[in-house]
Amino acid sequence: MSGAAGWWWAVVLAAVAKAWVIADGFMELRHAPLGWRAAMLAWPVVLVAGIVVMR
């Protein structure tokens, strides 16, 4: 893999970080019960795992 094709993981990592910031900050999950917070923050990880498996 050369060029931009090798950078897919950086894009996925940035998307997960953005989802984390949105869930924690804008949706104010910092103060939510642990179960809700874990479910919302685990969703981007599940998506990345699916992308990696399908790749």
Beta strands, then each sheet from edge to edge (+ up, - down):
end
